[in-house]
Amino acid sequence: MKSNVLIVHPDIGLAARLKQLIVSGDDASVGFADTLEYGVAELESFPHLDLCVCGLRYRDEAAQLFAIIREKFPRARLLIVNGEPYKPTIPLGPGVVMLTMPEDEGRFVKICQETFASLHGSLLGHFRLGARFRSDRWSDWYEAYDNVLKRESYVTVVHPWATPEESERFMSTASLMARAGHEHVLAVFLGGEHEGRCYISHEKWTMPDLAQLAERGEKIDARMAVRILHTVAAVLRFWDYNEIPHLPLDASHVSISPAGVVKVRNCVDPNLQFKPLQLEDMTAVASAVLALLPPLGEIPLRVRELINKIRAHPQVVFETSLGDMTVELFNDKAPLTVANFLTYVDRGAYDATVFHHVIRGFVAQGGKFNEDLSEMARIEQIPIEGANGLRNLRGTLAMAQNPEMGSSDTQFIFNLVDNALIQGGLNDHGCLVFGKIVNGIEVLDKIAETKLMTYGKYKYFPAGRIIVRRLRREVPMTVGDVEVAGRELDTQMAAEAPLPEGAHATMFGRGWAKAMTSTDRALSSVSKAILKISTSMISRK
């Protein structure tokens, strides 16, 4: 992979000298621009960028350019090179190296050599490295061959210029990824050090993910859909049991081979806070699976029911002193608001709180005071989401919003009637609807009829406190249920339409008679071997 360099410098003579130093020792492609505008335009011509050299004379423009480069080319090293010492007046961000010419020519050449160096052909432990094919902020990715397991692999090596703190972060993330090892998760193994650079290895897997299949117009059949769902459920439960934080799964994280082997990308992230598993963690994958299936009329009813249960809107139950109300939450229409609301629900923040503002023929408001009339604790304000088309009709649940701050937090309202005047959204700062009562509307009518009193500045405070004793999720199905139901359904479908001897399930909707190739068998056996090795290399909770 040829190295790419961009020089953005107003001093044409100094820029020419820098280019001479670069190309004299390395096979590099060098672009040049003398202004920020041309520099940004020049970035479009690079498929990747290894080094950007900028003149500090640009001051804040240098910071702007570096911010763009960090976003688009996270691997690129950033240098400030001038003909005289100069101290920046604004922060330029992490990792920027400042040099003065000609005093620092030797250091400049060394940095270039270090940046462009490749480990192609090197032996790291029992891995023989091939071509570098990808880079990121912390490391380079190489094709590799595992001389022990006799298979192709990937090896990730931290950059030679990484600080000790960055190397430690790299290995800490790798350790967490190793802990996430599962038969159906792309495996990561802790490696070692090579000339002071940490490295790890990854299972090589080149099968298409669900998003790629959708782009190609491919289809899967019902049994493959069921297999994907119960496999993903098993992985999520494993991560949940081991309290492993990870990115939300979507279509790009799940891939399948023609033999029906399902793999989940190792997408753990130590920067995320661990959250207990919920059914909606499978919603995006279930939607992706549904998009790959034939028309609904051709999908078995039991498969449709399983997918619909996963994709159903989450529900919560308000257990109040006047009775219970079940509310359906529209996480597809107001995802940020619903996520914020459920965070408080899961923490029990709404338990033992009261309705503090009830206006007959208008709204009932809660989420501000505890039962002892102390104020609820708040996590943080969230921005108001844009208008979602949902109207403030009788029985709907909306978020009370602060129009001056353009935000909302814990307070909610129930619409006692159709309220056309408080439509919510980013433009008019009304009350954004994010749910509706599906059971217990009579309880809302009782709340509307309560006697009122004045309490401080609240003129419509219920005289007899209306207490939310508990606000909990209604869980019609868990991820564990999906795993069990999916496995049972997979087994039933296999018994009803057994494969010929020596054949294996195909992901495509062309029957179940595709013969399993030797490569497919190897994929399955390697997965089990990887799981066995990874469990011996790491310690689990």
Secondary structure as GFF3:
##gff-version 3
##sequence-region A 1 541
A	DSSP	beta_strand	3	8	.	.	.	ID=ss1
A	DSSP	alpha_helix	12	25	.	.	.	ID=ss2
A	DSSP	beta_strand	28	33	.	.	.	ID=ss3
A	DSSP	alpha_helix	36	43	.	.	.	ID=ss4
A	DSSP	beta_strand	51	54	.	.	.	ID=ss5
A	DSSP	three_ten_helix	56	58	.	.	.	ID=ss6
A	DSSP	alpha_helix	60	72	.	.	.	ID=ss7
A	DSSP	beta_strand	77	82	.	.	.	ID=ss8
A	DSSP	beta_strand	96	100	.	.	.	ID=ss9
A	DSSP	alpha_helix	105	116	.	.	.	ID=ss10
A	DSSP	beta_strand	123	124	.	.	.	ID=ss11
A	DSSP	beta_strand	127	135	.	.	.	ID=ss12
A	DSSP	beta_strand	139	146	.	.	.	ID=ss13
A	DSSP	beta_strand	151	158	.	.	.	ID=ss14
A	DSSP	alpha_helix	164	179	.	.	.	ID=ss15
A	DSSP	beta_strand	188	194	.	.	.	ID=ss16
A	DSSP	beta_strand	197	203	.	.	.	ID=ss17
A	DSSP	alpha_helix	210	216	.	.	.	ID=ss18
A	DSSP	alpha_helix	222	241	.	.	.	ID=ss19
A	DSSP	three_ten_helix	251	253	.	.	.	ID=ss20
A	DSSP	beta_strand	254	256	.	.	.	ID=ss21
A	DSSP	beta_strand	262	264	.	.	.	ID=ss22
A	DSSP	three_ten_helix	279	282	.	.	.	ID=ss23
A	DSSP	alpha_helix	283	292	.	.	.	ID=ss24
A	DSSP	three_ten_helix	296	298	.	.	.	ID=ss25
A	DSSP	alpha_helix	301	311	.	.	.	ID=ss26
A	DSSP	beta_strand	315	320	.	.	.	ID=ss27
A	DSSP	beta_strand	323	329	.	.	.	ID=ss28
A	DSSP	alpha_helix	335	346	.	.	.	ID=ss29
A	DSSP	beta_strand	353	358	.	.	.	ID=ss30
A	DSSP	beta_strand	363	370	.	.	.	ID=ss31
A	DSSP	beta_strand	382	383	.	.	.	ID=ss32
A	DSSP	beta_strand	396	402	.	.	.	ID=ss33
A	DSSP	beta_strand	407	415	.	.	.	ID=ss34
A	DSSP	three_ten_helix	420	422	.	.	.	ID=ss35
A	DSSP	beta_strand	432	439	.	.	.	ID=ss36
A	DSSP	alpha_helix	441	448	.	.	.	ID=ss37
A	DSSP	beta_strand	452	455	.	.	.	ID=ss38
A	DSSP	beta_strand	458	462	.	.	.	ID=ss39
A	DSSP	beta_strand	467	474	.	.	.	ID=ss40
A	DSSP	alpha_helix	479	496	.	.	.	ID=ss41
A	DSSP	alpha_helix	518	537	.	.	.	ID=ss42
###
